[in-house]
């Protein structure tokens, strides 16, 4: 999201592109995964999901 390259993988988070909300198919789908820095994951990604209403419903 931020475009930064991070060589220290401990600072990266494996993120689900589409929220899985307990759906095993989406949870394990490798095409549904992306690598984000912790700051983007905990900040911008969570704000996007809240704006789009993904916190309370399934895809």
ChimeraX commands (.cxc) that place a marker at each C-alpha (Angstrom):
marker #1 position 0.00,0.00,0.00 radius 0.5
marker #1 position 2.78,2.42,0.88 radius 0.5
marker #1 position 5.18,1.11,-1.76 radius 0.5
marker #1 position 8.10,0.77,0.64 radius 0.5
marker #1 position 10.46,-2.19,0.36 radius 0.5
marker #1 position 11.13,-3.86,3.72 radius 0.5
marker #1 position 14.02,-6.30,4.10 radius 0.5
marker #1 position 13.18,-7.10,7.74 radius 0.5
marker #1 position 10.35,-9.59,7.31 radius 0.5
marker #1 position 9.46,-9.35,11.01 radius 0.5
marker #1 position 7.95,-5.97,10.14 radius 0.5
marker #1 position 5.58,-7.47,7.55 radius 0.5
marker #1 position 2.06,-8.85,7.92 radius 0.5
marker #1 position 0.36,-11.46,5.75 radius 0.5
marker #1 position -2.99,-9.83,4.97 radius 0.5
marker #1 position -6.19,-11.19,3.44 radius 0.5
marker #1 position -7.17,-9.02,0.48 radius 0.5
marker #1 position -10.83,-9.97,0.87 radius 0.5
marker #1 position -11.78,-10.42,4.52 radius 0.5
marker #1 position -12.38,-14.11,5.22 radius 0.5
marker #1 position -14.56,-13.73,8.33 radius 0.5
marker #1 position -14.28,-17.42,9.13 radius 0.5
marker #1 position -14.68,-18.66,5.55 radius 0.5
marker #1 position -12.01,-21.35,5.16 radius 0.5
marker #1 position -11.89,-21.02,1.37 radius 0.5
marker #1 position -10.92,-17.36,1.54 radius 0.5
marker #1 position -8.65,-17.88,4.53 radius 0.5
marker #1 position -6.45,-20.46,2.77 radius 0.5
marker #1 position -6.66,-19.05,-0.80 radius 0.5
marker #1 position -3.14,-17.94,-1.71 radius 0.5
marker #1 position -4.55,-15.55,-4.31 radius 0.5
marker #1 position -6.30,-13.77,-1.43 radius 0.5
marker #1 position -3.06,-12.97,0.41 radius 0.5
marker #1 position -0.79,-9.97,0.23 radius 0.5
marker #1 position 2.18,-8.78,2.21 radius 0.5
marker #1 position 1.81,-5.40,3.96 radius 0.5
marker #1 position 3.93,-3.47,6.38 radius 0.5
marker #1 position 2.41,-3.49,9.86 radius 0.5
marker #1 position 1.68,0.22,9.68 radius 0.5
marker #1 position -0.39,-0.12,6.49 radius 0.5
marker #1 position -2.14,-3.24,7.76 radius 0.5
marker #1 position -3.07,-1.76,11.13 radius 0.5
marker #1 position -3.91,1.66,9.72 radius 0.5
marker #1 position -5.05,2.20,6.15 radius 0.5
marker #1 position -6.25,-1.37,5.50 radius 0.5
marker #1 position -8.45,-1.38,8.61 radius 0.5
marker #1 position -9.88,2.06,7.71 radius 0.5
marker #1 position -10.74,0.79,4.21 radius 0.5
marker #1 position -12.54,-2.24,5.58 radius 0.5
marker #1 position -14.54,-0.13,8.03 radius 0.5
marker #1 position -15.52,2.35,5.30 radius 0.5
marker #1 position -16.64,-0.52,3.08 radius 0.5
marker #1 position -18.57,-2.22,5.88 radius 0.5
marker #1 position -16.55,-5.45,5.98 radius 0.5
marker #1 position -16.34,-5.54,9.73 radius 0.5
marker #1 position -19.86,-6.90,10.14 radius 0.5
marker #1 position -20.65,-8.98,7.05 radius 0.5
marker #1 position -19.29,-11.67,4.74 radius 0.5
marker #1 position -18.23,-11.22,1.16 radius 0.5
marker link #1:1,2 radius 0.2
marker link #1:2,3 radius 0.2
marker link #1:3,4 radius 0.2
marker link #1:4,5 radius 0.2
marker link #1:5,6 radius 0.2
marker link #1:6,7 radius 0.2
marker link #1:7,8 radius 0.2
marker link #1:8,9 radius 0.2
marker link #1:9,10 radius 0.2
marker link #1:10,11 radius 0.2
marker link #1:11,12 radius 0.2
marker link #1:12,13 radius 0.2
marker link #1:13,14 radius 0.2
marker link #1:14,15 radius 0.2
marker link #1:15,16 radius 0.2
marker link #1:16,17 radius 0.2
marker link #1:17,18 radius 0.2
marker link #1:18,19 radius 0.2
marker link #1:19,20 radius 0.2
marker link #1:20,21 radius 0.2
marker link #1:21,22 radius 0.2
marker link #1:22,23 radius 0.2
marker link #1:23,24 radius 0.2
marker link #1:24,25 radius 0.2
marker link #1:25,26 radius 0.2
marker link #1:26,27 radius 0.2
marker link #1:27,28 radius 0.2
marker link #1:28,29 radius 0.2
marker link #1:29,30 radius 0.2
marker link #1:30,31 radius 0.2
marker link #1:31,32 radius 0.2
marker link #1:32,33 radius 0.2
marker link #1:33,34 radius 0.2
marker link #1:34,35 radius 0.2
marker link #1:35,36 radius 0.2
marker link #1:36,37 radius 0.2
marker link #1:37,38 radius 0.2
marker link #1:38,39 radius 0.2
marker link #1:39,40 radius 0.2
marker link #1:40,41 radius 0.2
marker link #1:41,42 radius 0.2
marker link #1:42,43 radius 0.2
marker link #1:43,44 radius 0.2
marker link #1:44,45 radius 0.2
marker link #1:45,46 radius 0.2
marker link #1:46,47 radius 0.2
marker link #1:47,48 radius 0.2
marker link #1:48,49 radius 0.2
marker link #1:49,50 radius 0.2
marker link #1:50,51 radius 0.2
marker link #1:51,52 radius 0.2
marker link #1:52,53 radius 0.2
marker link #1:53,54 radius 0.2
marker link #1:54,55 radius 0.2
marker link #1:55,56 radius 0.2
marker link #1:56,57 radius 0.2
marker link #1:57,58 radius 0.2
marker link #1:58,59 radius 0.2
view
